[in-house]
Amino acid sequence: MKIFTKLFSGILIILAVLLIVSGVLIINANLKINMQTELENSIESHRITGDYIKTRIIYATKNTTATEEIINKAVKGVGGIKGRGLTVAMNKSPVYDEIKDSYLPDNDEGKLTYRTVSKNEKLYYELASSFTLRNVEYTVVTLSDITNVVKENNKLRHRYMMIYFAILLCGAAFAFLFSGLITKPVRRLSRASKAIADGNYSERLPVNSKDELGQLTESYNKMAQTIEEKVGELELSIKQKEDFIGAFAHETKTPMTSIIGYADLIYQGKLDEKGRREAAEIILSEGQRLQALSYKLLELSSLESKGITPEDINTSEMADDIIKTVGGRINETKLDVNLEDGYLKIDYDLFKTVLLNLIDNSIKAGAKRITLTGNSLPDSKYVIKVSDDGCGIPKELLERVKEAFYMVDKSRSRANHGAGLGLALCDRIIKLHNGKLDIKSTPGTGTEIEITIPYKADR
């Protein structure tokens, strides 16, 4: 059953039950009040009638016993009673009897009893009381018509039923509109969820209220955004893995083809001494490239499993070490190193590998001047920048240079036994240090690589 049907039916059932219960209680209470009022009036009228008859009998009999004639005369003087129903009995024997089959109870003197009777399709209160004169028990019975009270109550019940159905009809219309209004966001959420299930991850809903449904819609939008981002990341990851496998196969296929081909030529003895030396040189070069590739892959895959071993490293001492290490590898390129003094919590060997990789990439890019600077920031961060005036990287390739096996200039990289893993390795190491590596470059002008990591001023 749909939530709309449940809500609509629930409201309608509750409204119907409440109206019925309240109507029954009100009508019954009204009937009870009217019947009680009519009973009090009937009792008062009965007492007046009984007292009048008693007085008339006393006055008429004086010292003698009452006769049927005396009683009839006493009754005739009762104004407004005759026709309503009156019975007078002597010692349980009716003398004057307008009420046929009247109730003659064994009452104590002065005690009044009553009951409800139906005669000729009308409803009455039948009241009886007794008094004794000269050893004779007189019983007076009167009828009080309450048919109009019941009819009025029935009219009230009928009117209420009309009001009941009118209110129920209006309530049904209200319940329909209210249920539709309440379930509208739920229906939209259901459609949007189905759209996401069908692969439309961009589906979003407007937030029109600040209540629970509005909060639910907002939570849905956040969930959809997260799903879209995660799916995008997953698709990117799959694409990168596919690119990785394709690039790895390509990177190994070319040198292996060269090695096998030239090795076969040497094995068949079809080359002269010079040709053998050239073939051996190519085999050595391609073998070295494969060796560098295997080392880089091993280092890249084992980084996260091994983790890092950070220690407090002084930046000034690190600057001196970098200059000494790189000094013998550069000839025409000028290297300027200026690191603000302080301490970094780093794995020194890995971090040094990053800086050497970046400097080496600048040299391979044909840089004449390389600048390595470092400065602390107010938010406990330390920024290291490696800038050069090399050939630069095209803007459309900047997002891919940190992917494994990706090379901007493949011919120059292979000539230097590169495999396109340097920046991927550097990025992974910086992330293990809770840092960030950003690249800015302009073709023909140079490249600037910025590393941001946590910093502490003192040891």
C-alpha positions as CSV (number, residue, x, y, z in Angstrom):
1,M,0.0,0.0,0.0
2,K,1.3,3.4,-1.0
3,I,2.1,5.9,1.7
4,F,-0.5,8.3,0.2
5,T,-3.2,5.7,0.6
6,K,-2.1,4.9,4.1
7,L,-2.0,8.6,5.2
8,F,-5.4,9.4,3.4
9,S,-7.1,6.3,4.9
10,G,-5.6,6.9,8.3
11,I,-6.9,10.5,8.5
12,L,-10.3,9.6,7.2
13,I,-10.7,6.7,9.6
14,I,-9.6,8.7,12.6
15,L,-11.9,11.6,11.6
16,A,-14.9,9.2,11.1
17,V,-14.3,7.5,14.4
18,L,-13.9,10.8,16.3
19,L,-17.1,12.2,14.8
20,I,-19.1,9.1,15.5
21,V,-17.9,8.8,19.1
22,S,-18.3,12.5,19.8
23,G,-21.8,12.5,18.1
24,V,-23.0,9.6,20.1
25,L,-21.7,11.1,23.4
26,I,-23.3,14.5,22.7
27,I,-26.7,13.1,21.5
28,N,-26.9,10.6,24.4
29,A,-26.0,13.3,26.9
30,N,-28.6,15.6,25.4
31,L,-31.2,12.9,25.6
32,K,-30.3,12.1,29.2
33,I,-30.6,15.7,30.2
34,N,-34.0,16.1,28.5
35,M,-35.3,12.9,29.9
36,Q,-34.2,13.9,33.4
37,T,-35.8,17.3,33.0
38,E,-39.0,15.7,31.8
39,L,-38.9,13.2,34.7
40,E,-38.5,16.0,37.3
41,N,-41.5,17.8,35.7
42,S,-43.5,14.6,35.7
43,I,-42.7,13.9,39.4
44,E,-43.7,17.5,40.3
45,S,-47.0,17.2,38.4
46,H,-47.7,13.8,39.9
47,R,-47.1,15.1,43.5
48,I,-49.5,18.0,42.9
49,T,-52.1,15.7,41.5
50,G,-51.7,13.2,44.3
51,D,-51.9,15.9,47.0
52,Y,-55.0,17.5,45.3
53,I,-56.8,14.1,45.2
54,K,-55.9,13.3,48.8
55,T,-57.1,16.7,49.9
56,R,-60.4,16.3,48.0
57,I,-61.0,12.8,49.5
58,I,-60.3,14.1,53.0
59,Y,-62.7,17.0,52.5
60,A,-65.4,14.9,50.9
61,T,-65.3,11.9,53.3
62,K,-64.7,13.7,56.6
63,N,-65.3,10.8,59.1
64,T,-66.6,8.3,56.6
65,T,-65.0,5.9,54.1
66,A,-64.5,7.1,50.5
67,T,-66.7,5.6,47.9
68,E,-66.3,5.3,44.1
69,E,-68.6,8.3,43.6
70,I,-66.5,10.5,46.0
71,I,-63.3,9.5,44.2
72,N,-64.8,10.3,40.8
73,K,-65.9,13.7,42.0
74,A,-62.4,14.3,43.4
75,V,-60.8,13.3,40.1
76,K,-63.1,15.6,38.1
77,G,-61.8,18.5,40.0
78,V,-58.2,17.8,38.9
79,G,-57.6,20.4,36.2
80,G,-55.5,19.4,33.2
81,I,-54.9,15.8,34.4
82,K,-57.7,14.1,32.7
83,G,-56.6,13.0,29.3
84,R,-53.0,12.8,30.2
85,G,-53.7,9.5,32.0
86,L,-54.8,9.0,35.6
87,T,-55.7,6.0,37.7
88,V,-56.9,6.0,41.3
89,A,-57.1,2.7,43.2
90,M,-58.5,1.7,46.7
91,N,-56.6,-1.2,48.2
92,K,-55.1,-2.1,44.8
93,S,-58.5,-2.1,43.1
94,P,-58.9,0.7,40.4
95,V,-61.8,3.0,41.1
96,Y,-61.1,5.6,38.5
97,D,-59.0,4.1,35.6
98,E,-58.0,6.0,32.5
99,I,-54.8,3.9,32.3
100,K,-55.5,0.3,31.3
101,D,-53.2,-2.2,32.8
102,S,-51.6,0.4,35.1
103,Y,-48.8,-0.4,37.4
104,L,-49.9,-0.7,41.1
105,P,-46.7,-1.3,43.1
106,D,-46.7,-2.1,46.8
107,N,-45.3,1.3,47.8
108,D,-44.6,2.5,51.2
109,E,-46.6,5.6,52.0
110,G,-45.0,8.7,50.5
111,K,-42.7,6.7,48.2
112,L,-42.9,7.4,44.5
113,T,-42.0,4.9,41.8
114,Y,-41.9,5.3,38.0
115,R,-41.2,3.3,34.9
116,T,-41.1,4.0,31.1
117,V,-44.0,2.4,29.2
118,S,-45.1,2.4,25.6
119,K,-48.8,2.8,24.7
120,N,-50.3,3.4,21.3
121,E,-46.9,4.0,19.7
122,K,-46.1,6.7,22.3
123,L,-43.7,6.7,25.2
124,Y,-44.7,7.7,28.7
125,Y,-43.4,8.0,32.2
126,E,-45.8,6.0,34.5
127,L,-45.5,7.3,38.0
128,A,-47.2,5.8,41.1
129,S,-47.5,6.8,44.8
130,S,-49.7,5.7,47.8
131,F,-51.3,7.3,50.8
132,T,-53.5,5.8,53.6
133,L,-56.7,7.3,55.0
134,R,-58.8,5.5,57.6
135,N,-57.1,2.2,57.0
136,V,-57.7,2.4,53.3
137,E,-54.7,2.5,50.9
138,Y,-55.1,4.8,48.0
139,T,-52.8,4.5,45.0
140,V,-52.5,7.4,42.4
141,V,-51.0,6.5,39.0
142,T,-50.3,9.2,36.3
143,L,-48.9,9.1,32.8
144,S,-46.5,11.7,31.4
145,D,-46.0,11.8,27.6
146,I,-42.3,11.9,26.7
147,T,-42.8,11.0,23.0
148,N,-41.8,14.5,21.9
149,V,-38.5,14.3,23.9
150,V,-37.6,11.1,22.0
151,K,-38.7,12.6,18.7
152,E,-36.6,15.7,19.2
153,N,-33.7,13.5,20.0
154,N,-34.2,11.5,16.9
155,K,-34.4,14.7,14.9
156,L,-31.1,15.8,16.5
157,R,-29.6,12.4,15.6
158,H,-30.7,12.8,12.0
159,R,-29.4,16.4,11.8
160,Y,-26.1,15.2,13.2
161,M,-25.8,12.4,10.7
162,M,-26.2,15.0,7.9
163,I,-23.6,17.2,9.5
164,Y,-21.4,14.1,10.1
165,F,-21.5,13.1,6.4
166,A,-20.9,16.8,5.3
167,I,-17.9,17.1,7.7
168,L,-16.6,13.6,6.6
169,L,-16.9,14.7,2.9
170,C,-14.9,17.9,3.7
171,G,-12.5,15.9,5.8
172,A,-11.9,13.5,2.9
173,A,-11.2,16.4,0.6
174,F,-8.8,17.9,3.1
175,A,-7.2,14.5,3.8
176,F,-6.7,14.0,0.0
177,L,-5.0,17.4,-0.4
178,F,-3.0,17.1,2.8
179,S,-1.8,13.6,2.0
180,G,-0.9,14.7,-1.5
181,L,1.0,17.7,-0.2
182,I,2.9,15.7,2.4
183,T,3.8,12.8,0.1
184,K,4.7,15.0,-2.9
185,P,8.4,15.3,-1.7
186,V,8.5,11.6,-1.0
187,R,7.2,10.9,-4.5
188,R,9.9,13.2,-5.9
189,L,12.5,11.5,-3.8
190,S,11.3,8.1,-5.1
191,R,11.5,9.3,-8.7
192,A,14.9,10.8,-8.2
193,S,16.2,7.6,-6.4
194,K,15.0,5.6,-9.4
195,A,16.8,8.0,-11.7
196,I,20.0,7.5,-9.7
197,A,19.4,3.7,-9.8
198,D,19.2,4.0,-13.6
199,G,22.5,5.8,-13.7
200,N,21.5,9.4,-13.8
201,Y,23.7,10.6,-11.0
202,S,23.1,14.3,-11.7
203,E,19.5,14.2,-10.5
204,R,18.9,16.8,-7.8
205,L,15.8,18.1,-6.0
206,P,14.8,21.7,-4.9
207,V,14.6,22.2,-1.1
208,N,11.3,24.1,-0.5
209,S,11.0,23.8,3.3
210,K,13.1,23.6,6.5
211,D,11.1,20.8,8.1
212,E,12.0,17.1,8.3
213,L,11.0,16.6,4.6
214,G,13.2,19.5,3.6
215,Q,16.1,18.1,5.7
216,L,15.5,14.7,4.0
217,T,15.6,16.3,0.6
218,E,18.8,18.1,1.5
219,S,20.4,14.9,2.8
220,Y,19.3,13.2,-0.5
221,N,21.0,15.9,-2.6
222,K,24.2,15.5,-0.5
223,M,24.0,11.8,-0.9
224,A,23.5,12.1,-4.7
225,Q,26.4,14.5,-4.9
226,T,28.6,12.1,-3.0
227,I,27.5,9.2,-5.2
228,E,28.2,11.2,-8.3
229,E,31.7,12.1,-7.0
230,K,32.5,8.5,-5.9
231,V,31.3,7.1,-9.3
232,G,33.4,9.7,-11.0
233,E,36.4,8.8,-8.9
234,L,35.7,5.1,-9.6
235,E,35.4,5.7,-13.3
236,L,38.6,7.7,-13.2
237,S,40.4,5.0,-11.2
238,I,39.2,2.4,-13.7
239,K,40.4,4.5,-16.6
240,Q,43.8,5.1,-14.9
241,K,44.2,1.4,-14.2
242,E,43.4,0.6,-17.9
243,D,45.8,3.3,-18.9
244,F,48.4,1.9,-16.5
245,I,48.1,-1.6,-17.9
246,G,48.2,-0.3,-21.5
247,A,51.2,1.9,-20.8
248,F,53.0,-0.8,-18.9
249,A,52.5,-3.3,-21.7
250,H,53.7,-0.6,-24.2
251,E,56.7,0.3,-22.1
252,T,57.9,-3.3,-21.8
253,K,57.0,-4.4,-25.3
254,T,59.3,-1.9,-27.1
255,P,62.5,-2.7,-25.2
256,M,61.8,-6.4,-25.1
257,T,61.3,-6.4,-28.9
258,S,64.6,-4.6,-29.3
259,I,66.4,-6.9,-26.9
260,I,65.1,-10.1,-28.5
261,G,65.7,-8.9,-32.1
262,Y,69.3,-7.8,-31.5
263,A,70.1,-10.8,-29.4
264,D,68.8,-13.0,-32.2
265,L,71.1,-11.2,-34.7
266,I,74.1,-11.8,-32.4
267,Y,73.1,-15.4,-31.8
268,Q,72.9,-16.1,-35.6
269,G,76.4,-14.5,-36.1
270,K,75.3,-12.4,-39.0
271,L,76.8,-9.2,-37.6
272,D,80.4,-8.0,-37.9
273,E,82.3,-6.8,-34.9
274,K,81.0,-3.2,-35.2
275,G,77.4,-4.4,-35.6
276,R,77.7,-6.7,-32.6
277,R,78.9,-3.8,-30.4
278,E,76.1,-1.6,-31.6
279,A,73.6,-4.4,-31.0
280,A,75.0,-5.1,-27.5
281,E,74.9,-1.3,-26.8
282,I,71.2,-1.3,-27.7
283,I,70.5,-4.4,-25.6
284,L,72.3,-2.8,-22.6
285,S,70.4,0.5,-23.0
286,E,67.0,-1.2,-23.2
287,G,67.9,-3.6,-20.4
288,Q,68.8,-0.6,-18.2
289,R,65.4,1.0,-19.1
290,L,63.6,-2.2,-18.0
291,Q,65.7,-2.3,-14.8
292,A,64.8,1.3,-14.0
293,L,61.2,0.6,-14.7
294,S,61.1,-2.4,-12.4
295,Y,62.8,-0.5,-9.6
296,K,60.3,2.4,-9.9
297,L,57.3,0.1,-10.0
298,L,58.6,-1.8,-7.0
299,E,59.2,1.4,-5.1
300,L,55.7,2.8,-6.1
301,S,53.8,-0.3,-5.1
302,S,55.6,-0.8,-1.7
303,L,55.3,2.8,-0.5
304,E,51.9,2.6,1.2
305,S,52.4,-0.9,2.5
306,K,55.7,0.0,4.2
307,G,54.6,3.5,5.3
308,I,57.1,6.2,6.3
309,T,59.4,6.8,9.2
310,P,59.3,10.5,9.9
311,E,61.9,12.4,12.0
312,D,62.8,16.0,12.7
313,I,64.9,17.3,9.8
314,N,66.5,20.7,9.8
315,T,65.8,22.5,6.5
316,S,69.2,24.2,6.3
317,E,71.0,20.9,6.7
318,M,68.8,19.4,4.0
319,A,69.6,22.3,1.6
320,D,73.3,21.7,2.0
321,D,72.8,18.0,1.4
322,I,70.8,18.7,-1.8
323,I,73.5,21.0,-3.1
324,K,76.2,18.4,-2.5
325,T,74.2,15.6,-4.1
326,V,73.2,17.5,-7.2
327,G,76.4,19.5,-7.6
328,G,78.2,16.8,-9.6
329,R,75.3,16.1,-11.9
330,I,74.8,19.6,-13.4
331,N,77.2,21.4,-15.7
332,E,75.6,24.3,-17.5
333,T,72.5,24.5,-15.2
334,K,72.6,26.9,-12.3
335,L,70.9,25.7,-9.0
336,D,69.9,28.2,-6.3
337,V,68.8,26.7,-3.0
338,N,67.2,28.9,-0.3
339,L,65.3,27.1,2.5
340,E,64.0,29.1,5.5
341,D,65.5,27.5,8.7
342,G,63.2,25.3,10.6
343,Y,62.3,21.6,11.2
344,L,60.2,19.3,9.1
345,K,58.7,16.0,10.4
346,I,59.6,13.9,7.3
347,D,61.1,10.6,6.1
348,Y,64.3,12.2,4.9
349,D,65.3,9.6,2.3
350,L,61.9,9.6,0.6
351,F,61.6,13.4,0.8
352,K,65.1,13.8,-0.6
353,T,64.1,11.5,-3.5
354,V,61.2,13.8,-4.3
355,L,63.4,16.9,-4.5
356,L,66.1,15.1,-6.5
357,N,63.4,13.8,-8.9
358,L,62.0,17.3,-9.4
359,I,65.4,18.8,-10.0
360,D,66.3,16.0,-12.4
361,N,63.0,16.6,-14.4
362,S,64.0,20.3,-14.7
363,I,67.4,19.4,-16.0
364,K,65.8,17.0,-18.5
365,A,63.4,19.8,-19.6
366,G,66.5,21.9,-20.6
367,A,66.4,24.4,-17.8
368,K,69.3,26.8,-17.5
369,R,68.3,27.9,-14.0
370,I,66.7,26.0,-11.2
371,T,65.5,27.6,-8.0
372,L,64.7,25.6,-4.8
373,T,63.0,27.8,-2.1
374,G,61.2,27.1,1.2
375,N,59.1,29.3,3.4
376,S,56.9,28.8,6.5
377,L,53.3,29.9,6.5
378,P,51.3,31.2,9.5
379,D,49.0,28.1,9.6
380,S,51.8,25.7,10.5
381,K,52.6,24.8,6.9
382,Y,55.9,24.8,5.0
383,V,56.0,25.5,1.3
384,I,58.8,24.3,-0.9
385,K,58.9,25.5,-4.5
386,V,61.0,24.0,-7.4
387,S,61.1,26.5,-10.3
388,D,62.9,26.3,-13.6
389,D,63.0,28.1,-17.0
390,G,62.7,24.9,-19.1
391,C,60.5,24.0,-21.9
392,G,57.4,23.8,-19.7
393,I,54.2,21.7,-19.9
394,P,51.1,22.4,-22.0
395,K,48.1,23.3,-19.9
396,E,45.9,20.5,-21.2
397,L,48.5,17.9,-20.0
398,L,49.0,19.3,-16.5
399,E,46.3,17.1,-15.0
400,R,47.9,13.9,-16.3
401,V,51.6,14.4,-15.6
402,K,51.1,12.8,-12.1
403,E,49.7,9.6,-13.7
404,A,52.0,6.5,-13.8
405,F,53.8,6.0,-17.1
406,Y,52.6,9.4,-18.5
407,M,55.4,11.3,-20.2
408,V,55.0,14.7,-21.9
409,D,58.0,14.2,-24.2
410,K,58.3,10.4,-24.7
411,S,61.4,10.5,-26.9
412,R,63.5,12.6,-24.5
413,S,62.3,10.5,-21.5
414,R,63.2,7.2,-23.1
415,A,66.6,8.5,-24.2
416,N,67.2,9.2,-20.4
417,H,65.8,5.7,-19.5
418,G,62.6,7.4,-18.1
419,A,59.4,5.5,-17.5
420,G,57.0,8.3,-16.6
421,L,56.9,7.2,-12.9
422,G,58.8,10.0,-11.3
423,L,56.0,12.5,-10.6
424,A,53.6,9.7,-9.7
425,L,56.1,8.5,-7.1
426,C,56.7,12.1,-5.9
427,D,53.0,12.7,-5.5
428,R,52.5,9.5,-3.5
429,I,55.4,10.3,-1.2
430,I,54.0,13.8,-0.5
431,K,50.5,12.4,0.3
432,L,52.1,10.0,2.8
433,H,53.5,13.1,4.5
434,N,49.9,14.6,4.7
435,G,51.0,17.2,2.1
436,K,50.1,18.4,-1.3
437,L,51.9,18.7,-4.6
438,D,50.8,21.3,-7.2
439,I,52.2,22.0,-10.7
440,K,52.1,25.3,-12.6
441,S,53.7,25.6,-16.0
442,T,53.8,27.7,-19.1
443,P,55.2,26.2,-22.4
444,G,58.4,28.0,-23.3
445,T,58.6,29.8,-20.0
446,G,59.1,27.1,-17.3
447,T,57.5,25.1,-14.6
448,E,56.9,25.7,-10.9
449,I,56.2,22.8,-8.6
450,E,54.8,23.7,-5.1
451,I,54.9,21.2,-2.1
452,T,53.0,22.0,1.0
453,I,53.6,19.9,4.2
454,P,53.1,20.3,8.0
455,Y,55.7,22.4,9.7
456,K,57.2,23.0,13.2
457,A,59.5,25.9,13.9
458,D,61.6,24.1,16.5
459,R,62.9,20.6,17.0
